[in-house]
Amino acid sequence: MPNGAYPLVRRTAQRFRGWGGVAAMAVACGLTASLTLLPLAHGGGDAAAEAGTQAGAGIGTGVRIKADTCEKPWASLTPSSADGPSIEAIKQRGKLVVGVDQSSYRWGYRNPETRALEGFDIELARAIAKDVLGSEDAVIFRAIPTNQRIAALDSGKVDLVVRTMTINCRRIQQVAFSTAYFQAGQQVLAPKLAKDITGYDTSLKGKRVCTAEGSTAYEALEENSFGALFKDEGDGTKDDKDLLTVPNQLDCLARLQMGEVDAVVTDNALAAGQAAQDPAVELKGRPFTTEFYGVAAKLGNDDLVRRVNQVLVRYRQGPWQQAYKDWLEKDLPGITGPPPPLYK
């Protein structure tokens, strides 16, 4: 990782507990929060506001899919380049508005030297903008926390979310997904010195485990925590301390570095980037789920979903492999290609 690519508190194996003290933790969390919550604009500001059009507002209502009939939730609509109401709204505005992360190394992050957004998800978002509007720069990026991805689509704040978002049965009742563009799995991240933590198993009993609010990792711990401590008092309320459950997954790494939690559960694709940032942590055990990332749209915006799927058809034929080589191969070696598309 380039020097300064993340303004996080560094630690060494010798400083396993209390790295830098409370003051350093406050700095780390403050920097993480500022990275996460700062609205991003590309190409001259908020074009949606300039055009007087709200991104994705009210287009499509859709049919909700019941969770008890969910089979292979990553199956999506067949591809199409036809314009529909949501595509027309985007063209009238002249910008595609995409919800992204800006604090996940290798996926979506702001390079502190160039101030440019970079990463695998950013490349895909630009490819969609180029297809719909003719230019990869015809995009506005909005930084959204993990737990606000669905709300950002519902409110019309963004047209799409391209932010390592796992497709599952619960979420397809809330948003519409493209076909899968990446396969990942949940795994445990912990300090290398924590030899007593071996993975997602009974070694987590009594350990303080951090996850992002609204994440599939949190859902997995709700089903089976192995006795781990993973819920804050007042979770989801104004009294939530955001210690074990945090708005953004990267906050978990800061807490792990400060010794305020013992382990993190997250997607191994994200955890690999975090291990690249901090050589004192490592992935433990094996992935215990199989998950697929998809591009999310407002439920019912079928023409937009079909258009994204058409982009992905071409993206899988070369650009995906180049983006993987540029951003992920070093930390996630051995992936031969994207998951094949599955259509309804």
N, C-alpha and C positions, 0 to 999 in steps of 0.2 A: 504494500500500500504506500502511496506517495506520502512524504512527510507532511503532516498537517491536514491530511484528507479528512480527518474527523477530530473535532475539538473535544475529545473525551479524556477523562482522567486515565492516565496510563499507570499500570502497576507492574510489579515484578513478582516472581514466585516467592521471593523472600518477604514481600509485604502482603501476606495472604489475608490479613484482617486489618480493617480500619485504614485502608489506603488513603492517606491524605486528610482524614478526619472529616468532620461535619462540614466545614467550610468548603473543602474541595468537592464534596458531594453536592452541595448547593450550586456550585459553579457548573458541575457536570450536568445536573438536571436542568439548570436554567438554560444552558446552551442547547441541550437537546430539545427543550420545549420551544425555544426561539426558532430552531431549525424547523420544527414540525408545524408550528402554528402560523408561520409567516405566509400570507397568500403569495402565490407565485404568478408572475405574468411573463409571457413571451411575445415578442413582436409588438411592443408599444402599448402595453397596458390591457385593461379589461375591455376587450372588444364587445363582449356581451352588453356591458353597460353603455358603451359608446353607441351601439346599434339600437339600444332601447329594447332589447329582447332578452328575456330570461332564458338561461341555458336549459334546454330540455323540458321546459315547463308545460305540464299538463298534456303531453303528447302520448296518447295510448293509455288504456286501462288494463287490457290483458285479461287472461284467464288464469287464476291461481291453481297451482298444482298441489294436490293434497300430499302430505308427507307419507301417508300410509300406502300410497300407490307409487312411490318414488323408486324407480329402478334406473341405475346408471344416470344420475342427475347431470353428468357432464355431456349428455346428448343434447344437441342444440338444433336450431332451425337450419334448413338447407341454405347454402350460399346464394346470394343474388346481388347484382349491381344495380338493380332498379331503385329509383328514388321513390321515397314515400314521405309522409308528413314530417317525420323527425329529421330525415336527411335534408328536406327542403328548408326547414327552420334553420339548420346549421349553415346551409349555403347562403341563406338570406343574411345571417349574422356575419358570415365571412370568417369565422373562427370555430374550431372544435374545442370545447372546454372539457378538460380531462382531469379527474382527481388522481393524484399520485402521492407517493411518499418522497420525501427529500432527505431522509435520514437512514435509509437502508443501503449500506455499502454494496455496490455492484448491481443493485436493482433499480433504485431511484434515489439519488443523492446529489447534493449541490457540491461541486468541486470548489473547495475554498480558494484555490489559486486562480481559477478562471471565472468563478461564480456561475458557471453553466450547469444545468441539470444534466446528469449522465446516468447511464445504467441500462440494463436489459429491458425493463418496462418502459423506459423513456424512448428507447429505439422503436418499440412496437407502437407506442402512441403516435410518434412522428410518422410512421408508415401509414397508419390509419388516416391521419390528417392529409397526407399527400394524396392518398387515393380519393378521398371525399372532396378535397378542396384544391388539389393540384400542387400543394406545397407543404413540405414537412414543417415549415415554420408557421403555418396557419393554425397554430394551436396555442391555447392558454392553459397553463398548468396551475392547478389549485392544490396546495398541500392540505391533506386531510388526515386526521388521526385514524387509527385502525377502527375504533369504535364509531366513527362517523361516516364510514363508506356508504352504507345503505341510506342513511339520512341525507347525505349529499345528493344522491340520485333522486330520492323521493321529493326533496324540496326544489329540485331543478337547478341546484347550484352547479352541477356538472352534467355533461352529456354521457360521459363514460367514466368508469373507474378502471384504471390499469395499475394495480397495486397489490401484487402477490395475493390475490383474493381467491380463496379455496371455494370451489363449487361443492355444495352439499344439499341434502334434501330440504333442510330448513330454509336455506337462502334462496332456493329457486321459487319459493313462495313469495319472496320479497323483491327480487330483482330478476332480470333476464340475463342469462349468460351466453357468451359465445362458446364455441367449441374450446376444448382445453388447449392451452399453448405451452404448458409446462407441468411436469409431474414432480411432486415432492412428497415428504412424509414428516410427521411429527417426531422430534427427537429431543433428548436432554442435552443441555449445554451446561458445563460446570467447570470449576478450576481444575487444572491438571493435578494439583496437589490433593484434591478431594478424592482420594483413592477409594473411600467408602461409598461413593456414588457410582453405580455401575450402569445406570440406564433407567428406563421407565419401568421400575419394578419396586420391590419392597425396600430397596436401599434408600428410597425417598421418604420413608417413614420418619416423621418428626422434622423433616427438612423444610426450610422456607423456600417455596418455589414461586417464581415470578412468571406471569403471563400477561399478554395484552388483553384489555377488555374487548369483548366481542369476538375473540379469536377462537379458532377450532381447538387450540391448545387448552384454553380454559374449559371448553366443553368436554374435552377428554378427561381432564382432572375431575370435573363434576361427576362423570360416570365412574371413574376409578382413580382415586388420588393416592392409593397405597399408603394412606396415613399422612400424606404431606400436608403442610399448612400452605394454602394457596388463596384464601379469601381474606380480604381486609374487612375490618369492622365497618359497617355502613357502606358496603359495596354498592356502587351505583347511586348513592345519595350525596348530599352536600357534605356529609361527614366522612366520605371516603378518603382515606389517607393516601391512596395511590402508591402504596408500597409494594404489595404483592400483585395487585392488578393495576396496570398502568395504561394510560391512553395510547402510547406508542411502544412497540416492541423493543426499540433500541434503549428505552429507559430501563429495561430489565438488565441490559449489559452494564449500564452505569451503576445500578444497585449491586450487581454481582461484583463489580470491581471494588466497590466500597465495603464489601462484606455484609451488606444489609440483607441479602438473600443468599441462599446456598446453591441454588440451581435455577435454570431457566428451561421452560418447555416452549418450543416454537418449531416452525418449519425448518427442516434441516438445510434447505436452500438459503434461508436467511441466516441461520446459525453458522453456516460455513463462512459467510462474509464477516460475521462478528469474530469468529476465531481467527480470520485473517487480520482483523484489526488489532486483536489482543492475543499474542502467542501464549499467554498464561492460562487460556481457557481452551477447552476441547469438547468435541461431541462425545457423548457417552452412550454405549450400547448401540442398538440398531434402531432405525425408524420403525415406529409401531403403528403407523397408518400409511395408506396410499391416498394421496390427495392430488387434485388437479386444479391448476390456476386457470381462471377464465377472465375475459374482459366483461365487466358488468355494465348493463344499461338499465334505464327505468323500465319497470315491468310494463309490457305492452308495446314498447318501441320496436316492433318486430322488424321493420325495414332497416333500422340501424343495426340490429343484431345480425341480420342476414348480410348486410354490407361488411361488417367486421369479419364475418365468417368467410366472405369472398376474399378479403384482404389476407386472411390467414392461409387460404389455399395457396396463394402465391408466396406468402412469407415462409411457409414450410419448405419451399423449393430452393432455398438458398440463403435469403436474408436471415432466417432463424439461426442457421449454422454459423454464419458470420458473427451475429450478435452474441451467440454462446461463446465463440472463440474469443471475442473481444472482452467480454465481461465476466463470464462464469467459469470457463474451463479450468483456470488456474486453481480455483477453490473447490470446484465441483467437477473433477475430471471423470472421464469414462462415459459420459452421456452421448449416445450415438445420434440422437435426433429428437424432435418433438413427439409428443404422443399423437397417434393417428386420430383424425377427427371422427366423431360419432354423431350421426344426425337422427333426428326423430322421424 
